[in-house]
Amino acid sequence: MGNNKLNYAKVAEYPVSDNTLVATVVEREIRVHDVGSARLLRTLRGHTGFISALEFQPGGSKLVSGSTVFGCSSEQAVRVWDLDASEPNISIDAAKAAVTGASPILLQHWSAEDIESANLQENIAEVILKTQMKVDVRNGRAFFGELPHFEARAFGRDGSSLLYLPHRQTVALVDMDTVTERFRLTDNGHTDAVMWAETSPNGTVVATSSWDKTVRIWSMESGKLVHILRGARGQSWAGAFSPNGELVAAGAGDGMVRIWRIDTGELLHTLGDFRGWVRSLSFSPDSRHLAAGASGGTLKIFNVESGEQELHWPTFSRELLNVQYTFGGDLFFSSTDGGVFGYRASQDSKWKFFEPGSHIGGVTTSADGSKLTAAVGRSVHIWKIE
């Protein structure tokens, strides 16, 4: 699946199909392929900004995408796509019709070369696309704002809810049955930008991590604040829930990782002593280990019960991202200078897939842990995990 200017990739099991789907971004288009046949199934257009996040709905037929500001004329927006519904190319069709209709008048004043050089169709399509976004927001198909950062899962684990940030300091919860906003987490809310937000595996609470040096726990039922988790001496960045739903961890700019109990808000461990901020975390499937990647290119794995360090892996990269355990317990992550790495604790095996200099646009593992997918340069690479 080679594409020019490919910059992002995600993969997920899609229940309507027997095969795995992969969604990629090429400039401002989302392309959905069937992995088995490499066949292009859908091309989705609608963002005016740089698409920075993609996620398939667990157990459903939706795909959510988030864009960030790209130049002064675009907007941060979140779009919900129904993969079972057709998406007409309104902006392209309308732009063609507009140019065709206007040409007789324009040719009274311009030459055919003038019209061609003006890129009228492209410019008109851009105006219609921006207007379409406002129409979609009004009709509940899109939201102004952005998706949570640093590998946060925007969807709840059962796919019934979606988190997004209408403002830098505010998180909103959307009900996916109606695609309408239920509430915003504002009661005793954050005082600085929220970096990570996610719903707990059991669907009872939401955790948010912010530059105000706190992690906050909120009720999924009421949206009310439950705990403020303190301890960080620097901006709080990425977070992660333990799969058993009992713990939450967050990395901070002070080079440390902290683990709290969700029910009591008790701080259990302060771990790490990394050389820089910690912005990528993942618990193992059995909740017994926590992997953390940081700036300075160091990955560490900790024993959750004792807090002891089990693995220290210096990769000599600028920063490690996309830290993630598979369902089978393998660990994968990427580096900002182009490496994709893997680790299997049962065999103490380490792998590296690319040399520094490769452009890594996204790395993810499938829900069942059988595939590893990475956007590398102009291609999507998919490996079977055995």
C-alpha positions, 0 to 999 in steps of 0.5 A, a space after each residue: 500500500 504505497 502512497 505519496 505523502 503518507 503521514 499517519 496510519 492506524 489499524 483495527 479489527 472491524 466487525 462488519 468484515 472478516 478481515 483487518 482494515 487499515 486507515 491511512 492519511 494522505 495529506 487531508 484524505 483518509 483512505 481505508 484499505 482491506 489488509 488481506 487484499 490491499 484493496 482501497 475500500 473508502 476515501 474520506 474527505 472533509 478536514 481542512 486541517 492536518 489529520 493527526 489522529 485516527 481511531 476505529 470504534 470498538 465493536 462498531 462501524 464508526 471511524 473518528 478522525 481529528 485535525 489540528 491547525 494547519 496554517 491560519 485558515 484551517 480549524 481543529 475539528 473532530 469528525 465521526 465517519 460511518 463506514 456503512 454509509 456512503 460519503 459523497 464528494 460534495 466539495 469536488 462535485 459542486 466545485 466542478 459545477 461552479 466552474 462549468 457554470 461560471 466559465 461562459 461569463 469568465 471567458 468574456 474577460 479572461 482567456 482559457 489559460 487564465 481560467 486554467 492557471 487560477 485553479 478555480 476548481 481547487 479554490 472553490 472546493 476548499 471554500 465548500 469544504 470549510 462550509 461543509 464542516 460548519 454544516 456537519 457541526 450543526 448536524 452532529 457529524 463533527 465537533 470543533 476541537 481535537 482528540 486527546 493526545 499521546 496515544 489516548 484511546 478516544 473511544 471507550 472500550 465498548 465503543 459507546 462513548 467518545 472523548 474530545 477536547 472542545 477547548 485546551 482545558 476541557 474534555 467532553 464526552 459524546 454518546 455514540 448512539 446519538 452522536 451527541 455530547 452528554 457532558 463536559 468535565 468542568 467541575 473543579 477542572 484543569 487550569 492548564 492544557 489537557 494532554 491525555 484523556 481516556 475512559 477506564 477499561 470498565 467504563 466507570 471513570 475518565 482520567 485526564 492528565 494536564 500541564 497543571 501537574 495533576 491527573 484527575 479522575 471523573 465519574 462516567 455517570 455524572 461527569 463529576 470530579 472524583 479525585 485530583 492526583 498530585 505529585 508531579 513536579 513538572 507538566 503531566 503528559 501521557 497516561 495509561 490505565 491498567 487493564 484490570 481497571 484498578 490503577 492509572 499511571 502518568 508520565 511527567 516533565 520531571 522525568 518520573 512516572 507515577 502510579 495511583 489507585 483509582 478507587 482511593 487516589 493513593 499514590 503507590 509508586 514514583 518511578 523512573 529517573 528518566 533524562 527527560 519527559 515521559 510521554 508514552 506508557 503501557 501496562 502489560 495485559 496482566 497489569 503486572 508490568 508498566 513500560 514507559 518511553 521518554 525523551 532521551 531515547 530510554 525505555 524502562 519496564 517496571 514491576 507494578 507491585 514492587 516498583 522495581 525496574 525490570 528492564 532498561 533499554 537505551 536506544 540512543 534516540 531523541 524520544 520514544 513513542 507508541 509504547 504498546 503491549 499486545 494482547 499476547 504480551 509482546 511490547 512494541 514502540 517507535 522512536 522519533 528518529 525512525 526506529 520501530 522496536 519490539 521486545 518479548 519478555 518470555 524469550 528476552 528477545 529484542 528486535 529493531 525494524 528500521 534504521 534511523 532516518 526512516 519517517 515513522 508516521 504511526 505504529 499500532 498493533 491489532 486488537 488480537 495482537 496478531 499484527 504490527 502496522 507502521 506507516 514508514 515513508 510512503 508505505 504501510 508495512 504490516 507484519 504478522 506477530 508469531 
